[in-house]
């Protein structure tokens, strides 16, 4: 992996705001190999599916009267 995304020694306030954090994540993702990018995207999809199922279950539970 390319070390370009790594934080330089002595860097100050490298991730103190939303923009800095976003840039760090973009540099990190760009440094991944194509195989690592595919795995990362697959993992994000699995996480989104899991969260969607949990939200649907929560909606079903809260919409049932008397429970």
FINU-553062 format. One record per residue: residue in three letters; residue number from 0; x, y, z of N, C-alpha, C, O in turn. Coordinates in Angstrom, 1 decimal, always signed. Atoms other than C-alpha are relative to their C-alpha. Example, Ala and Ser with C-alpha at 12.3 -4.5 7.8 and 13.67 -1.06 7.14 Angstrom:
2
r:ALA, k:0, nxx:+0.9, nyy:-1.2, nzz:+0.0, caxx:+12.3, cayy:-4.5, cazz:+7.8, cxx:+0.9, cyy:+1.2, czz:+0.0, oxx:+1.9, oyy:+1.2, ozz:+0.7;
r:SER, k:1, nxx:-0.9, nyy:-1.1, nzz:+0.0, caxx:+13.7, cayy:-1.1, cazz:+7.1, cxx:-0.8, cyy:+1.1, czz:+0.8, oxx:-0.3, oyy:+2.2, ozz:+0.9;
***
This chain:
67
r:UNK, k:0, nxx:+0.8, nyy:-1.2, nzz:+0.0, caxx:+0.0, cayy:+0.0, cazz:+0.0, cxx:+0.9, cyy:+1.2, czz:+0.0, oxx:+1.9, oyy:+1.3, ozz:+0.7;
r:UNK, k:1, nxx:-0.7, nyy:-1.3, nzz:+0.1, caxx:+1.2, cayy:+3.5, cazz:-0.8, cxx:-0.1, cyy:+0.7, czz:+1.4, oxx:-1.2, oyy:+0.8, ozz:+1.9;
r:UNK, k:2, nxx:-0.1, nyy:-0.6, nzz:-1.3, caxx:+2.3, cayy:+5.3, cazz:+2.4, cxx:-0.3, cyy:+1.5, czz:-0.1, oxx:-0.2, oyy:+2.2, ozz:+0.9;
r:UNK, k:3, nxx:+0.3, nyy:-1.4, nzz:+0.2, caxx:+1.3, cayy:+8.7, cazz:+0.9, cxx:-1.1, cyy:+0.6, czz:+0.9, oxx:-1.1, oyy:+1.7, ozz:+1.3;
r:UNK, k:4, nxx:+1.2, nyy:-0.5, nzz:-0.8, caxx:-1.9, cayy:+8.9, cazz:+3.0, cxx:+0.4, cyy:+0.1, czz:+1.4, oxx:-0.4, oyy:+0.7, ozz:+2.2;
r:UNK, k:5, nxx:-0.3, nyy:+0.0, nzz:-1.4, caxx:-0.1, cayy:+8.4, cazz:+6.3, cxx:+0.3, cyy:+1.4, czz:+0.5, oxx:+0.8, oyy:+2.3, ozz:-0.2;
r:UNK, k:6, nxx:-0.2, nyy:-1.2, nzz:-0.7, caxx:+0.1, cayy:+11.2, cazz:+8.8, cxx:+1.5, cyy:+0.2, czz:+0.2, oxx:+2.2, oyy:-0.7, ozz:+0.7;
r:UNK, k:7, nxx:-1.4, nyy:-0.3, nzz:-0.2, caxx:+3.5, cayy:+12.9, cazz:+8.9, cxx:+0.3, cyy:+0.2, czz:+1.4, oxx:-0.5, oyy:+0.7, ozz:+2.2;
r:UNK, k:8, nxx:-0.4, nyy:-0.2, nzz:-1.3, caxx:+5.4, cayy:+12.9, cazz:+12.1, cxx:+0.1, cyy:+1.4, czz:+0.3, oxx:+0.6, oyy:+2.2, ozz:-0.5;
r:UNK, k:9, nxx:+0.0, nyy:-1.4, nzz:-0.3, caxx:+4.9, cayy:+16.1, cazz:+13.9, cxx:-1.1, cyy:+0.8, czz:-0.5, oxx:-1.2, oyy:+2.0, ozz:-0.3;
r:UNK, k:10, nxx:+1.1, nyy:-0.7, nzz:+0.6, caxx:+1.8, cayy:+17.0, cazz:+12.0, cxx:-1.0, cyy:+0.4, czz:+1.2, oxx:-1.2, oyy:-0.3, ozz:+2.1;
r:UNK, k:11, nxx:+0.9, nyy:-0.5, nzz:-1.0, caxx:-0.6, cayy:+19.1, cazz:+14.1, cxx:-1.4, cyy:+0.2, czz:-0.6, oxx:-1.6, oyy:+0.5, ozz:-1.8;
r:UNK, k:12, nxx:+1.4, nyy:-0.2, nzz:+0.4, caxx:-4.4, cayy:+19.2, cazz:+13.9, cxx:-0.3, cyy:-0.6, czz:-1.3, oxx:-1.0, oyy:+0.0, ozz:-2.2;
r:UNK, k:13, nxx:+0.1, nyy:+0.6, nzz:+1.4, caxx:-4.4, cayy:+16.7, cazz:+11.0, cxx:-1.4, cyy:-0.4, czz:-0.3, oxx:-1.8, oyy:-0.6, ozz:-1.5;
r:UNK, k:14, nxx:+1.3, nyy:+0.5, nzz:+0.3, caxx:-8.0, cayy:+15.6, cazz:+11.4, cxx:-1.0, cyy:+0.7, czz:+1.0, oxx:-1.9, oyy:+0.0, ozz:+1.5;
r:UNK, k:15, nxx:+0.8, nyy:-0.7, nzz:-1.0, caxx:-9.7, cayy:+18.3, cazz:+13.5, cxx:-1.4, cyy:+0.5, czz:-0.6, oxx:-2.2, oyy:+0.9, ozz:+0.2;
r:UNK, k:16, nxx:+1.3, nyy:-0.5, nzz:+0.6, caxx:-12.5, cayy:+19.2, cazz:+11.1, cxx:-0.5, cyy:-1.0, czz:-1.0, oxx:+0.2, oyy:-2.0, ozz:-1.4;
r:UNK, k:17, nxx:+0.6, nyy:+0.9, nzz:+0.9, caxx:-14.8, cayy:+17.5, cazz:+8.7, cxx:+0.7, cyy:-0.1, czz:-1.3, oxx:+0.9, oyy:-1.2, ozz:-1.9;
r:UNK, k:18, nxx:-0.7, nyy:+0.0, nzz:+1.3, caxx:-12.9, cayy:+18.5, cazz:+5.6, cxx:+1.3, cyy:-0.8, czz:+0.1, oxx:+1.7, oyy:-1.6, ozz:-0.8;
r:UNK, k:19, nxx:-1.2, nyy:+0.7, nzz:-0.2, caxx:-9.6, cayy:+17.2, cazz:+7.0, cxx:-0.2, cyy:-1.5, czz:+0.1, oxx:+0.6, oyy:-2.3, ozz:-0.4;
r:UNK, k:20, nxx:+0.3, nyy:+1.4, nzz:-0.2, caxx:-11.2, cayy:+13.9, cazz:+8.0, cxx:-0.4, cyy:-0.6, czz:-1.4, oxx:+0.1, oyy:-1.7, ozz:-1.7;
r:UNK, k:21, nxx:+0.4, nyy:+0.4, nzz:+1.3, caxx:-12.8, cayy:+13.6, cazz:+4.5, cxx:+1.2, cyy:-0.2, czz:-0.9, oxx:+1.3, oyy:-1.2, ozz:-1.6;
r:UNK, k:22, nxx:-1.2, nyy:+0.1, nzz:+0.9, caxx:-9.5, cayy:+14.2, cazz:+2.7, cxx:+0.9, cyy:-1.2, czz:+0.5, oxx:+1.4, oyy:-1.9, ozz:-0.4;
r:UNK, k:23, nxx:-0.8, nyy:+1.1, nzz:-0.5, caxx:-7.7, cayy:+11.7, cazz:+5.0, cxx:-0.6, cyy:-1.3, czz:-0.6, oxx:+0.1, oyy:-2.2, ozz:-1.0;
r:UNK, k:24, nxx:+0.6, nyy:+1.2, nzz:+0.4, caxx:-10.3, cayy:+9.0, cazz:+4.1, cxx:+0.1, cyy:-0.2, czz:-1.5, oxx:+0.3, oyy:-1.3, ozz:-2.0;
r:UNK, k:25, nxx:-0.2, nyy:+0.1, nzz:+1.4, caxx:-10.0, cayy:+9.8, cazz:+0.4, cxx:+1.4, cyy:-0.4, czz:-0.4, oxx:+1.6, oyy:-1.3, ozz:-1.2;
r:UNK, k:26, nxx:-1.4, nyy:+0.4, nzz:+0.3, caxx:-6.2, cayy:+9.5, cazz:+0.4, cxx:+0.2, cyy:-1.4, czz:+0.4, oxx:+0.9, oyy:-2.2, ozz:-0.3;
r:UNK, k:27, nxx:-0.1, nyy:+1.4, nzz:-0.5, caxx:-6.5, cayy:+6.3, cazz:+2.4, cxx:-0.6, cyy:-1.0, czz:-1.1, oxx:+0.0, oyy:-2.0, ozz:-1.5;
r:UNK, k:28, nxx:+0.7, nyy:+0.8, nzz:+0.9, caxx:-9.0, cayy:+4.8, cazz:-0.1, cxx:+0.8, cyy:-0.1, czz:-1.3, oxx:+0.9, oyy:-1.2, ozz:-2.0;
r:UNK, k:29, nxx:-0.8, nyy:-0.1, nzz:+1.2, caxx:-6.9, cayy:+5.9, cazz:-3.1, cxx:+1.3, cyy:-0.9, czz:+0.1, oxx:+1.8, oyy:-1.4, ozz:-0.9;
r:UNK, k:30, nxx:-1.2, nyy:+0.8, nzz:-0.2, caxx:-3.9, cayy:+4.1, cazz:-1.6, cxx:-0.2, cyy:-1.5, czz:-0.1, oxx:+0.8, oyy:-2.2, ozz:-0.1;
r:UNK, k:31, nxx:+0.2, nyy:+1.5, nzz:+0.0, caxx:-5.6, cayy:+0.7, cazz:-1.6, cxx:+0.2, cyy:-0.6, czz:-1.4, oxx:+0.0, oyy:+0.1, ozz:-2.4;
r:UNK, k:32, nxx:+0.0, nyy:+0.7, nzz:+1.3, caxx:-5.1, cayy:-1.9, cazz:-4.3, cxx:-1.4, cyy:-0.2, czz:-0.4, oxx:-2.3, oyy:+0.0, ozz:+0.3;
r:UNK, k:33, nxx:+1.3, nyy:+0.2, nzz:+0.5, caxx:-8.0, cayy:-2.7, cazz:-6.5, cxx:-0.7, cyy:-1.1, czz:+0.7, oxx:-1.9, oyy:-1.0, ozz:+1.0;
r:UNK, k:34, nxx:+0.6, nyy:+1.1, nzz:-0.7, caxx:-8.6, cayy:-5.9, cazz:-4.7, cxx:-0.5, cyy:+0.4, czz:+1.4, oxx:-1.6, oyy:+0.1, ozz:+1.9;
r:UNK, k:35, nxx:+0.4, nyy:-0.5, nzz:-1.3, caxx:-8.7, cayy:-4.1, cazz:-1.3, cxx:-1.2, cyy:+0.9, czz:-0.2, oxx:-2.0, oyy:+1.0, ozz:+0.7;
r:UNK, k:36, nxx:+1.2, nyy:-0.9, nzz:+0.2, caxx:-11.1, cayy:-1.5, cazz:-2.8, cxx:-1.3, cyy:-0.8, czz:-0.2, oxx:-2.3, oyy:-0.5, ozz:+0.4;
r:UNK, k:37, nxx:+1.2, nyy:+0.9, nzz:+0.2, caxx:-13.5, cayy:-4.3, cazz:-3.9, cxx:-0.4, cyy:-0.6, czz:+1.3, oxx:-1.6, oyy:-0.6, ozz:+1.6;
r:UNK, k:38, nxx:+0.3, nyy:+0.6, nzz:-1.4, caxx:-13.3, cayy:-5.9, cazz:-0.4, cxx:-0.6, cyy:+1.1, czz:+0.8, oxx:-1.6, oyy:+0.8, ozz:+1.5;
r:UNK, k:39, nxx:+0.6, nyy:-1.1, nzz:-0.8, caxx:-14.0, cayy:-2.5, cazz:+1.2, cxx:-1.4, cyy:+0.3, czz:-0.4, oxx:-2.3, oyy:+0.5, ozz:+0.4;
r:UNK, k:40, nxx:+1.4, nyy:-0.3, nzz:+0.5, caxx:-17.0, cayy:-1.8, cazz:-1.0, cxx:-0.9, cyy:-1.1, czz:+0.3, oxx:-2.1, oyy:-0.9, ozz:+0.7;
r:UNK, k:41, nxx:+0.9, nyy:+1.1, nzz:-0.4, caxx:-18.4, cayy:-5.3, cazz:-0.4, cxx:-0.3, cyy:+0.0, czz:+1.5, oxx:-1.4, oyy:-0.2, ozz:+1.8;
r:UNK, k:42, nxx:+0.3, nyy:-0.1, nzz:-1.4, caxx:-18.0, cayy:-4.8, cazz:+3.3, cxx:-1.0, cyy:+1.1, czz:+0.3, oxx:-1.8, oyy:+1.0, ozz:+1.2;
r:UNK, k:43, nxx:+1.0, nyy:-1.1, nzz:-0.2, caxx:-19.8, cayy:-1.5, cazz:+3.1, cxx:-1.4, cyy:-0.4, czz:-0.4, oxx:-2.3, oyy:+0.0, ozz:+0.3;
r:UNK, k:44, nxx:+1.3, nyy:+0.5, nzz:+0.5, caxx:-22.6, cayy:-3.1, cazz:+1.2, cxx:-0.6, cyy:-0.9, czz:+1.1, oxx:-1.8, oyy:-0.9, ozz:+1.4;
r:UNK, k:45, nxx:+0.5, nyy:+1.0, nzz:-1.0, caxx:-22.9, cayy:-5.9, cazz:+3.8, cxx:-0.5, cyy:+0.8, czz:+1.3, oxx:-1.5, oyy:+0.5, ozz:+1.9;
r:UNK, k:46, nxx:+0.4, nyy:-0.9, nzz:-1.2, caxx:-23.0, cayy:-3.2, cazz:+6.6, cxx:-1.3, cyy:+0.7, czz:-0.3, oxx:-2.1, oyy:+0.8, ozz:+0.6;
r:UNK, k:47, nxx:+1.2, nyy:-0.7, nzz:+0.4, caxx:-25.6, cayy:-1.2, cazz:+4.8, cxx:-1.2, cyy:-1.0, czz:+0.0, oxx:-2.3, oyy:-0.6, ozz:+0.5;
r:UNK, k:48, nxx:+1.1, nyy:+0.9, nzz:+0.0, caxx:-27.8, cayy:-4.3, cazz:+4.3, cxx:-0.4, cyy:-0.4, czz:+1.5, oxx:-1.6, oyy:-0.5, ozz:+1.8;
r:UNK, k:49, nxx:+0.2, nyy:+0.4, nzz:-1.4, caxx:-27.4, cayy:-5.3, cazz:+8.0, cxx:-0.8, cyy:+1.2, czz:+0.7, oxx:-1.8, oyy:+0.9, ozz:+1.4;
r:UNK, k:50, nxx:+0.7, nyy:-1.1, nzz:-0.7, caxx:-28.4, cayy:-1.8, cazz:+9.2, cxx:-1.4, cyy:+0.2, czz:-0.6, oxx:-2.3, oyy:+0.6, ozz:+0.2;
r:UNK, k:51, nxx:+1.3, nyy:-0.1, nzz:+0.6, caxx:-31.3, cayy:-1.7, cazz:+6.8, cxx:-1.0, cyy:-1.1, czz:+0.6, oxx:-2.1, oyy:-0.8, ozz:+0.9;
r:UNK, k:52, nxx:+0.8, nyy:+1.1, nzz:-0.6, caxx:-32.6, cayy:-5.1, cazz:+8.1, cxx:-0.4, cyy:+0.4, czz:+1.5, oxx:-1.5, oyy:+0.2, ozz:+1.9;
r:UNK, k:53, nxx:+0.3, nyy:-0.4, nzz:-1.4, caxx:-32.3, cayy:-3.8, cazz:+11.7, cxx:-1.0, cyy:+1.1, czz:+0.1, oxx:-1.9, oyy:+1.1, ozz:+1.0;
r:UNK, k:54, nxx:+0.9, nyy:-1.1, nzz:+0.0, caxx:-34.1, cayy:-0.6, cazz:+10.9, cxx:-1.4, cyy:-0.5, czz:-0.4, oxx:-2.4, oyy:-0.1, ozz:+0.2;
r:UNK, k:55, nxx:+1.3, nyy:+0.5, nzz:+0.4, caxx:-36.9, cayy:-2.5, cazz:+9.2, cxx:-0.7, cyy:-0.8, czz:+1.2, oxx:-1.9, oyy:-0.7, ozz:+1.4;
r:UNK, k:56, nxx:+0.5, nyy:+0.7, nzz:-1.1, caxx:-37.2, cayy:-4.8, cazz:+12.2, cxx:-0.5, cyy:+0.9, czz:+1.1, oxx:-1.5, oyy:+0.7, ozz:+1.7;
r:UNK, k:57, nxx:+0.3, nyy:-1.0, nzz:-1.1, caxx:-37.3, cayy:-1.8, cazz:+14.6, cxx:-1.4, cyy:+0.6, czz:-0.4, oxx:-2.2, oyy:+0.9, ozz:+0.4;
r:UNK, k:58, nxx:+1.3, nyy:-0.7, nzz:+0.5, caxx:-40.1, cayy:-0.2, cazz:+12.4, cxx:-1.1, cyy:-1.0, czz:+0.2, oxx:-2.2, oyy:-0.6, ozz:+0.7;
r:UNK, k:59, nxx:+1.1, nyy:+1.0, nzz:-0.2, caxx:-42.1, cayy:-3.5, cazz:+12.5, cxx:-0.4, cyy:-0.1, czz:+1.5, oxx:-1.6, oyy:-0.1, ozz:+1.8;
r:UNK, k:60, nxx:+0.3, nyy:+0.1, nzz:-1.4, caxx:-41.8, cayy:-3.7, cazz:+16.3, cxx:-0.7, cyy:+1.2, czz:+0.5, oxx:-1.7, oyy:+1.1, ozz:+1.3;
r:UNK, k:61, nxx:+0.7, nyy:-1.2, nzz:-0.5, caxx:-42.8, cayy:-0.1, cazz:+16.9, cxx:-1.3, cyy:+0.3, czz:-0.6, oxx:-2.1, oyy:+1.0, ozz:-0.1;
r:UNK, k:62, nxx:+1.3, nyy:-0.2, nzz:+0.6, caxx:-45.7, cayy:-0.2, cazz:+14.5, cxx:-1.1, cyy:-1.0, czz:+0.4, oxx:-2.2, oyy:-0.8, ozz:+0.1;
r:UNK, k:63, nxx:+0.9, nyy:+0.9, nzz:-0.5, caxx:-47.3, cayy:-3.1, cazz:+16.2, cxx:-0.7, cyy:+0.5, czz:+1.3, oxx:+0.0, oyy:+0.8, ozz:+2.2;
r:UNK, k:64, nxx:+0.7, nyy:-0.5, nzz:-1.1, caxx:-50.0, cayy:-1.9, cazz:+18.6, cxx:+0.1, cyy:-1.0, czz:+1.2, oxx:+0.0, oyy:-2.2, ozz:+1.1;
r:UNK, k:65, nxx:+0.0, nyy:+0.8, nzz:-1.2, caxx:-49.8, cayy:-3.1, cazz:+22.2, cxx:+1.4, cyy:-0.6, czz:+0.3, oxx:+1.5, oyy:-1.4, ozz:+1.2;
r:UNK, k:66, nxx:-1.3, nyy:+0.6, nzz:-0.2, caxx:-46.1, cayy:-3.9, cazz:+22.1, cxx:+1.0, cyy:+1.1, czz:+0.3, oxx:+2.2, oyy:+0.8, ozz:+0.6;
***
